[in-house]
Amino acid sequence: MFEREAPVYSSGFAAILVCLGVSILLIIALRFYLIWQNKKRGSVEQMIDIGDLDVGQVSAEDIAAMDKTDWETNGFYYVY
């Protein structure tokens, strides 16, 4: 905010609106990116592929013990 623009602060107001607009566009882009990632990983039923483990026997602790990131875990599904 520039003191010379008081009390309207038009450049500050414009900067805030630009940041808000960019934020909204990034949020929309992130949503479509996560949808694309989910489709690329397959359906939820196809994603549960943890080797020799039976799906009924897999717990959250078992998956966490594998020490894999969400990029490496086949069963990870983005929720938005």
N, CA and C atoms as a LAMMPS dump frame, in Angstrom:
ITEM: TIMESTEP
0
ITEM: NUMBER OF ATOMS
240
ITEM: BOX BOUNDS ff ff ff
-5.0000000000000000e+02 5.0000000000000000e+02
-5.0000000000000000e+02 5.0000000000000000e+02
-5.0000000000000000e+02 5.0000000000000000e+02
ITEM: ATOMS id mol type element x y z
1 1 1 N 0.84 -1.167 0
2 1 2 C 0 0 0
3 1 3 C 0.898 1.248 0
4 2 1 N 0.552 2.162 -0.869
5 2 2 C 1.317 3.4 -0.953
6 2 3 C 0.56 4.502 -0.219
7 3 1 N 1.284 5.252 0.592
8 3 2 C 0.661 6.306 1.393
9 3 3 C 0.045 7.381 0.502
10 4 1 N 0.648 7.621 -0.653
11 4 2 C 0.14 8.67 -1.54
12 4 3 C -1.228 8.328 -2.136
13 5 1 N -1.641 7.072 -2.088
14 5 2 C -2.927 6.646 -2.637
15 5 3 C -4.043 6.63 -1.594
16 6 1 N -3.745 7.027 -0.385
17 6 2 C -4.748 7.008 0.701
18 6 3 C -5.925 7.888 0.316
19 7 1 N -7.095 7.607 0.658
20 7 2 C -7.634 6.452 1.379
21 7 3 C -8.11 5.333 0.46
22 8 1 N -7.916 5.442 -0.855
23 8 2 C -8.467 4.452 -1.793
24 8 3 C -7.535 3.246 -1.968
25 9 1 N -6.221 3.471 -2.049
26 9 2 C -5.224 2.414 -2.239
27 9 3 C -5.557 1.542 -3.449
28 10 1 N -5.709 2.174 -4.593
29 10 2 C -6.142 1.447 -5.793
30 10 3 C -5.124 0.396 -6.245
31 11 1 N -3.829 0.678 -6.164
32 11 2 C -2.845 -0.323 -6.61
33 11 3 C -2.828 -1.52 -5.656
34 12 1 N -2.992 -1.284 -4.36
35 12 2 C -3.053 -2.391 -3.399
36 12 3 C -4.285 -3.244 -3.617
37 13 1 N -5.416 -2.596 -3.879
38 13 2 C -6.658 -3.308 -4.144
39 13 3 C -6.533 -4.149 -5.415
40 14 1 N -5.9 -3.587 -6.445
41 14 2 C -5.697 -4.326 -7.696
42 14 3 C -4.775 -5.519 -7.471
43 15 1 N -3.729 -5.334 -6.675
44 15 2 C -2.81 -6.438 -6.399
45 15 3 C -3.513 -7.568 -5.654
46 16 1 N -4.373 -7.236 -4.705
47 16 2 C -5.123 -8.249 -3.965
48 16 3 C -6.065 -8.997 -4.899
49 17 1 N -6.731 -8.295 -5.805
50 17 2 C -7.626 -8.955 -6.758
51 17 3 C -6.861 -9.877 -7.708
52 18 1 N -5.681 -9.46 -8.147
53 18 2 C -4.865 -10.306 -9.023
54 18 3 C -4.449 -11.571 -8.275
55 19 1 N -4.005 -11.435 -7.038
56 19 2 C -3.614 -12.609 -6.242
57 19 3 C -4.799 -13.542 -6.018
58 20 1 N -5.958 -12.99 -5.758
59 20 2 C -7.158 -13.808 -5.583
60 20 3 C -7.493 -14.56 -6.867
61 21 1 N -7.432 -13.88 -7.993
62 21 2 C -7.715 -14.519 -9.277
63 21 3 C -6.729 -15.632 -9.597
64 22 1 N -5.443 -15.395 -9.358
65 22 2 C -4.429 -16.42 -9.598
66 22 3 C -4.655 -17.611 -8.673
67 23 1 N -5.005 -17.357 -7.435
68 23 2 C -5.275 -18.437 -6.48
69 23 3 C -6.449 -19.295 -6.935
70 24 1 N -7.495 -18.671 -7.397
71 24 2 C -8.666 -19.41 -7.88
72 24 3 C -8.296 -20.262 -9.09
73 25 1 N -7.528 -19.716 -10.012
74 25 2 C -7.099 -20.486 -11.178
75 25 3 C -6.218 -21.666 -10.777
76 26 1 N -5.33 -21.475 -9.805
77 26 2 C -4.47 -22.563 -9.348
78 26 3 C -5.276 -23.66 -8.654
79 27 1 N -6.285 -23.281 -7.898
80 27 2 C -7.139 -24.27 -7.237
81 27 3 C -7.886 -25.104 -8.269
82 28 1 N -8.408 -24.462 -9.293
83 28 2 C -9.125 -25.177 -10.359
84 28 3 C -8.162 -26.092 -11.111
85 29 1 N -6.965 -25.599 -11.407
86 29 2 C -5.968 -26.417 -12.098
87 29 3 C -5.568 -27.618 -11.242
88 30 1 N -5.409 -27.429 -9.941
89 30 2 C -5.064 -28.535 -9.045
90 30 3 C -6.16 -29.586 -9.028
91 31 1 N -7.394 -29.159 -9
92 31 2 C -8.509 -30.122 -9.007
93 31 3 C -8.478 -30.987 -10.253
94 32 1 N -8.32 -30.379 -11.434
95 32 2 C -8.274 -31.153 -12.672
96 32 3 C -7.03 -32.034 -12.738
97 33 1 N -5.917 -31.57 -12.178
98 33 2 C -4.703 -32.387 -12.131
99 33 3 C -4.917 -33.626 -11.265
100 34 1 N -5.56 -33.471 -10.108
101 34 2 C -5.815 -34.608 -9.227
102 34 3 C -6.811 -35.584 -9.849
103 35 1 N -7.809 -35.065 -10.564
104 35 2 C -8.742 -35.933 -11.286
105 35 3 C -7.983 -36.736 -12.333
106 36 1 N -7.082 -36.088 -13.049
107 36 2 C -6.282 -36.752 -14.073
108 36 3 C -5.396 -37.829 -13.44
109 37 1 N -4.771 -37.519 -12.291
110 37 2 C -3.924 -38.498 -11.604
111 37 3 C -4.734 -39.711 -11.163
112 38 1 N -5.949 -39.477 -10.635
113 38 2 C -6.798 -40.589 -10.21
114 38 3 C -7.174 -41.476 -11.396
115 39 1 N -7.504 -40.869 -12.531
116 39 2 C -7.858 -41.649 -13.719
117 39 3 C -6.648 -42.421 -14.235
118 40 1 N -5.48 -41.802 -14.151
119 40 2 C -4.26 -42.447 -14.605
120 40 3 C -3.927 -43.665 -13.73
121 41 1 N -4.225 -43.58 -12.46
122 41 2 C -3.958 -44.688 -11.533
123 41 3 C -4.99 -45.796 -11.677
124 42 1 N -6.118 -45.536 -12.277
125 42 2 C -7.15 -46.542 -12.465
126 42 3 C -8.25 -46.39 -11.449
127 43 1 N -9.188 -47.327 -11.494
128 43 2 C -10.303 -47.27 -10.555
129 43 3 C -9.832 -47.675 -9.166
130 44 1 N -10.653 -47.411 -8.176
131 44 2 C -10.301 -47.73 -6.797
132 44 3 C -10.086 -49.228 -6.642
133 45 1 N -10.884 -50.037 -7.304
134 45 2 C -10.755 -51.483 -7.206
135 45 3 C -9.422 -51.96 -7.789
136 46 1 N -8.969 -51.336 -8.863
137 46 2 C -7.716 -51.735 -9.499
138 46 3 C -6.501 -51.269 -8.716
139 47 1 N -6.655 -50.23 -7.918
140 47 2 C -5.497 -49.645 -7.252
141 47 3 C -4.996 -50.461 -6.075
142 48 1 N -5.801 -51.334 -5.516
143 48 2 C -5.364 -52.102 -4.357
144 48 3 C -4.531 -53.272 -4.864
145 49 1 N -3.238 -53.011 -5.048
146 49 2 C -2.292 -53.997 -5.539
147 49 3 C -1.058 -53.908 -4.652
148 50 1 N -1.029 -54.707 -3.606
149 50 2 C 0.054 -54.6 -2.623
150 50 3 C 0.812 -55.921 -2.58
151 51 1 N 1.014 -56.518 -3.708
152 51 2 C 1.796 -57.733 -3.776
153 51 3 C 1.009 -58.947 -3.328
154 52 1 N 1.616 -59.748 -2.438
155 52 2 C 1.023 -61 -1.988
156 52 3 C 0.012 -60.816 -0.867
157 53 1 N -0.167 -59.608 -0.365
158 53 2 C -1.09 -59.39 0.739
159 53 3 C -2.529 -59.494 0.265
160 54 1 N -3.348 -60.116 1.06
161 54 2 C -4.778 -60.187 0.772
162 54 3 C -5.397 -58.842 1.117
163 55 1 N -6.284 -58.338 0.257
164 55 2 C -6.869 -57.012 0.465
165 55 3 C -7.557 -56.911 1.814
166 56 1 N -8.188 -57.984 2.27
167 56 2 C -8.874 -57.959 3.557
168 56 3 C -7.926 -57.881 4.734
169 57 1 N -6.664 -58.242 4.53
170 57 2 C -5.691 -58.248 5.608
171 57 3 C -4.878 -56.968 5.696
172 58 1 N -5.004 -56.078 4.746
173 58 2 C -4.185 -54.864 4.692
174 58 3 C -4.789 -53.802 5.593
175 59 1 N -3.968 -53.28 6.486
176 59 2 C -4.419 -52.193 7.35
177 59 3 C -3.643 -50.929 7.005
178 60 1 N -4.061 -49.832 7.559
179 60 2 C -3.367 -48.564 7.338
180 60 3 C -1.948 -48.639 7.879
181 61 1 N -1.744 -49.371 8.96
182 61 2 C -0.398 -49.51 9.539
183 61 3 C 0.522 -50.292 8.6
184 62 1 N -0.038 -51.316 7.929
185 62 2 C 0.759 -52.088 6.975
186 62 3 C 1.218 -51.211 5.817
187 63 1 N 0.32 -50.412 5.325
188 63 2 C 0.667 -49.521 4.211
189 63 3 C 1.674 -48.476 4.66
190 64 1 N 1.503 -47.924 5.859
191 64 2 C 2.437 -46.922 6.374
192 64 3 C 3.813 -47.527 6.615
193 65 1 N 3.868 -48.791 6.999
194 65 2 C 5.148 -49.455 7.258
195 65 3 C 5.946 -49.668 5.979
196 66 1 N 5.28 -49.647 4.837
197 66 2 C 5.986 -49.816 3.566
198 66 3 C 6.847 -48.605 3.244
199 67 1 N 6.584 -47.483 3.9
200 67 2 C 7.373 -46.258 3.751
201 67 3 C 7.471 -45.808 2.296
202 68 1 N 6.328 -45.708 1.659
203 68 2 C 6.273 -45.236 0.278
204 68 3 C 5.512 -43.917 0.23
205 69 1 N 5.827 -43.11 -0.761
206 69 2 C 5.119 -41.851 -0.946
207 69 3 C 3.803 -42.117 -1.672
208 70 1 N 2.98 -41.097 -1.776
209 70 2 C 1.721 -41.274 -2.495
210 70 3 C 1.963 -41.539 -3.979
211 71 1 N 3.089 -41.129 -4.523
212 71 2 C 3.42 -41.407 -5.918
213 71 3 C 3.75 -42.884 -6.11
214 72 1 N 4.312 -43.522 -5.07
215 72 2 C 4.733 -44.912 -5.172
216 72 3 C 3.654 -45.909 -4.747
217 73 1 N 2.687 -45.471 -3.968
218 73 2 C 1.657 -46.352 -3.451
219 73 3 C 0.541 -46.508 -4.477
220 74 1 N 0.331 -47.742 -4.911
221 74 2 C -0.702 -47.986 -5.918
222 74 3 C -2.098 -47.727 -5.37
223 75 1 N -2.311 -47.944 -4.094
224 75 2 C -3.619 -47.808 -3.508
225 75 3 C -3.971 -46.397 -3.079
226 76 1 N -3.104 -45.443 -3.382
227 76 2 C -3.382 -44.062 -2.968
228 76 3 C -4.342 -43.424 -3.958
229 77 1 N -5.37 -42.796 -3.421
230 77 2 C -6.388 -42.164 -4.256
231 77 3 C -6.647 -40.757 -3.72
232 78 1 N -6.47 -39.752 -4.551
233 78 2 C -6.682 -38.37 -4.127
234 78 3 C -8.163 -38.109 -3.891
235 79 1 N -8.48 -37.493 -2.773
236 79 2 C -9.848 -37.122 -2.438
237 79 3 C -9.905 -35.606 -2.444
238 80 1 N -10.848 -35.056 -3.159
239 80 2 C -10.95 -33.601 -3.268
240 80 3 C -12.354 -33.159 -3.042
